[in-house]
Amino acid sequence: MITVAGEQRVQLMDFSRRFQDVIKMIPNGTDWMAWAFPMHRPSFTAPSESALLENIQAGLHGTPLLSLNNLGLQLNVSRLLELGDQEYEFLEQALGQGWMTREAEGAMRREQFLTEKDFTELKLRIEEAGLSGSPLLQSLSLGERIILRNRIMSIPASEWPGVNANSGAADVPAAKAGTFAQNVAQSPRELGAALSFFCSVAKQFGQSAEQKVDALWTQLSQLAFGFLRCPMIPTHYADEWVALSLRQWIGQGNLLGFATIGDAVANMARFSGVNLGSDQIDAKPVEQYVLRAQRFLQSVEPVSHWCQDGIVRWLEFQAQDSFAKVLLDEDACLSLFEFQESAPTHQA
């Protein structure tokens, strides 16, 4: 017997059309439904069709993630219920044809869903940096892969070491960036941030970056400790409640800071306007940068993107040329992931 939102369902036709379609995508999903319907079976209760789908997928296959292998797409099965009608129609057509069509690929990009094609781009950069065998990159969750790709692929191609003759980073092998990142990072997320930091330093100093990165990382890390304050927000909260929680947190005088040392250092080096060439880095530009970020987050309404894993969520803030990205991660930590300004004003 199956009960959804307090309502008993006795046949598949009692469910929404979308649910009926998606349950067929889960291997053995329709068989499980047929087994569960009779009254003498144990009672299965769920608050929504989405929750029921997650429970079925996880119960049958040990994970709520559904792999649509022909499309190179992995996602939380409940996300299929939340797609817009046109996006779902394109995806359904692609499944029928057995490959990712142009229309379906465009729909997935609008949803910010990543395919194996997208992750292949990440894999190539990781290989160039000599990090394929890094212990930090083994057995990553889908959410960790999404966050890592976001950080590494946000490094402009012109700044990636060794690929552009017009870039200061061109004279530095990518493997040097990888060695540095491996030495300082404590997590997959920090590994991506350390690569971003190295590229920022290499852009400015070229080959001499190798002699500067360790000392600069140490100095900026010491400053970063003051900006590692993040609220814990349940990952199941609706978008409007996450945004409200963020505004209340800052409105109460709290700082929305960075989740890791790496996130903080990468942003400081790339966006704060701090003088990396100074023998002793001045904390003022960093402090003012973080304070401007708080004001920006309070003044702009975010656009939320719930990632395909059903957990990780981005809140994006855009006003003119300024941009901020806030991350709600798998650990329920809400943090500042990126903040860049069009024309920041820095005091000497």
LINSULHU-V561843 format. One record per residue. N is the residue number from 1. PSI is psi as a letter, one per 40 degrees, with the letter a starting at -180 (999 if undefined). NEAR is the number of other C-alpha atoms within 10 Angstrom. Layout:
BEGIN
{{N:PSI:NEAR} {N:PSI:NEAR}}
END
This chain:
BEGIN
{{1:h:19} {2:h:21} {3:h:18} {4:h:17} {5:f:10} {6:e:11} {7:h:13} {8:h:15} {9:h:14} {10:e:17} {11:i:14} {12:d:15} {13:e:10} {14:e:12} {15:i:13} {16:i:11} {17:d:11} {18:d:15} {19:d:19} {20:d:14} {21:d:14} {22:d:17} {23:d:20} {24:d:12} {25:d:16} {26:h:21} {27:h:13} {28:e:14} {29:d:17} {30:d:17} {31:d:12} {32:d:14} {33:d:17} {34:d:13} {35:d:11} {36:d:18} {37:d:20} {38:i:14} {39:d:10} {40:e:8} {41:i:11} {42:i:11} {43:h:13} {44:h:14} {45:h:17} {46:i:17} {47:e:12} {48:i:13} {49:d:18} {50:d:18} {51:d:16} {52:d:19} {53:d:24} {54:d:21} {55:d:20} {56:d:20} {57:d:24} {58:d:16} {59:d:11} {60:d:15} {61:e:14} {62:e:10} {63:i:14} {64:e:21} {65:h:21} {66:h:22} {67:h:15} {68:g:16} {69:d:13} {70:d:13} {71:e:20} {72:f:15} {73:h:18} {74:h:18} {75:i:20} {76:h:22} {77:d:28} {78:d:24} {79:d:18} {80:d:20} {81:d:18} {82:e:12} {83:i:16} {84:i:11} {85:d:11} {86:d:12} {87:d:19} {88:d:18} {89:d:15} {90:d:20} {91:d:24} {92:d:15} {93:d:15} {94:d:19} {95:d:18} {96:d:11} {97:e:12} {98:e:13} {99:i:17} {100:h:21} {101:i:16} {102:d:11} {103:d:16} {104:d:22} {105:d:20} {106:d:16} {107:d:20} {108:d:21} {109:d:12} {110:d:11} {111:e:16} {112:f:14} {113:h:20} {114:h:21} {115:i:19} {116:d:14} {117:d:12} {118:d:15} {119:d:16} {120:d:12} {121:d:13} {122:d:19} {123:d:16} {124:d:12} {125:d:18} {126:d:22} {127:d:14} {128:d:18} {129:e:22} {130:f:17} {131:e:20} {132:d:16} {133:e:10} {134:h:14} {135:d:11} {136:e:17} {137:e:18} {138:h:10} {139:f:9} {140:i:12} {141:i:11} {142:d:20} {143:d:18} {144:d:19} {145:d:17} {146:d:21} {147:d:20} {148:d:22} {149:d:22} {150:d:15} {151:d:22} {152:d:21} {153:e:17} {154:e:11} {155:h:18} {156:i:10} {157:d:12} {158:e:17} {159:e:22} {160:h:29} {161:h:27} {162:e:18} {163:e:16} {164:h:14} {165:e:11} {166:e:11} {167:i:19} {168:d:24} {169:e:28} {170:d:21} {171:e:18} {172:h:23} {173:i:16} {174:d:23} {175:d:17} {176:d:18} {177:d:27} {178:d:24} {179:d:15} {180:d:19} {181:d:24} {182:d:23} {183:d:11} {184:d:15} {185:i:19} {186:e:14} {187:i:16} {188:d:21} {189:d:24} {190:d:25} {191:d:27} {192:d:27} {193:d:26} {194:d:29} {195:d:28} {196:d:29} {197:d:28} {198:d:30} {199:d:30} {200:d:26} {201:d:25} {202:d:26} {203:d:22} {204:d:16} {205:e:19} {206:b:18} {207:d:17} {208:e:14} {209:d:22} {210:d:16} {211:e:10} {212:d:16} {213:d:22} {214:d:14} {215:d:11} {216:d:23} {217:d:21} {218:d:13} {219:d:17} {220:d:23} {221:d:18} {222:d:13} {223:d:19} {224:d:22} {225:d:14} {226:e:13} {227:f:19} {228:f:17} {229:h:17} {230:h:20} {231:i:19} {232:h:13} {233:h:17} {234:h:17} {235:e:20} {236:e:12} {237:i:11} {238:i:12} {239:d:18} {240:d:12} {241:d:13} {242:d:20} {243:d:19} {244:d:11} {245:d:17} {246:d:21} {247:d:18} {248:d:13} {249:d:15} {250:d:16} {251:d:13} {252:e:8} {253:e:9} {254:i:15} {255:h:21} {256:h:24} {257:a:25} {258:i:27} {259:d:23} {260:i:24} {261:d:22} {262:d:28} {263:d:26} {264:d:28} {265:d:28} {266:d:27} {267:d:24} {268:d:27} {269:d:22} {270:d:20} {271:e:18} {272:e:23} {273:e:16} {274:i:20} {275:g:14} {276:e:20} {277:e:12} {278:i:9} {279:d:10} {280:h:10} {281:h:16} {282:h:16} {283:d:14} {284:d:13} {285:d:19} {286:d:25} {287:d:17} {288:d:16} {289:d:22} {290:d:22} {291:d:14} {292:d:15} {293:d:23} {294:d:21} {295:d:12} {296:d:19} {297:d:25} {298:d:16} {299:e:12} {300:h:14} {301:h:15} {302:i:19} {303:h:14} {304:i:19} {305:h:17} {306:h:19} {307:i:21} {308:e:25} {309:e:23} {310:e:20} {311:c:18} {312:h:23} {313:h:24} {314:h:22} {315:h:23} {316:h:19} {317:h:20} {318:h:15} {319:h:13} {320:b:7} {321:e:9} {322:i:15} {323:h:18} {324:i:20} {325:h:19} {326:i:23} {327:h:22} {328:h:24} {329:a:21} {330:d:17} {331:e:12} {332:f:18} {333:h:19} {334:h:28} {335:i:26} {336:h:29} {337:d:23} {338:i:21} {339:h:24} {340:i:17} {341:i:18} {342:d:11} {343:g:8} {344:i:14} {345:h:13} {346:h:13} {347:i:8} {348:999:8}}
END
